[in-house]
Amino acid sequence: MLKLEAVTLSQGSFTLRADIGFENRGVTALMGASGSGKSTLLSAVAGFLRPSAGRITIAGQDVTDLPPGARPLSILFQDQNLFPHLTLAQNTGLGLRPDLRLTDDQRRTRDEMLERVGLAGMGDRLPRDLSGGQQSRAALARALVRGRPWLLLDEAFSALGPALRNEMLDLLRDTAMDQGLSVLMVTHDPADARRIADSTAIVTDGEVTAPLPTQALFDAPTAALRRYLGD
């Protein structure tokens, strides 16, 4: 379980408080208006922002003071962060070894992941030779190949058109199910949550609501969700 215990996050005049737990396995959506603190919360979980109070634990381990690379998670951002001078295979291999000196087993792991995300046979291509959807798949492959139990996504597919976006969401859901991953996904779009999230938490008014089953939440919206939707 991922827990934020009496956590306070401060950035300038903005403060976000969270005393909340996210269950292992499945997909949890973090939903809220722009500027509500969704990305701030994810940055704290990932280790890029230290809480001014409270602690963060994953599977009972206090990770509050751990650097990002030492935490049992991977994170995927909207801009994908593919290196333009490296091939698809090399970009993916970075998830296994930053120096790219891969063993035979690591090369097999890399190639199997590229096949899993639908990029088999494209390892020699540069990012400029890939479509937007293929670049998103490549970035997802690099995050997944690390084998960390938690995957964080900060509006990773928001720049894609509706068809590609839904395709990537479905791929994420299926991969999470197959690999037993726990996914925390920031989105501002209720359709994303309804499509793949098992549970959804709302970030609003400087607070994070407890995650609820997504379908039940939308069937009987809480006050926080109604405010967000404008109902």
Secondary structure, DSSP 8 states (H G I E B T S, - for coil): -EEEEEEEEEETTEEEEEEEEE-SSEEEEEE--TTSSHHHHHHHHHTSS--SEEEEEETTEE-TTS-GGGSSEEEEETT----TTS-HHHHHHTTT-TT----HHHHHHHHHHHHHTT-TT-TT--GGGS-HHHHHHHHHHHHHTT--SEEEEESTTTTS-HHHHHHHHHHHHHHHHHHT-EEEEEES-HHHHHHH-SEEEEEETTEE---EEHHHHHHS--HHHHHHHT-
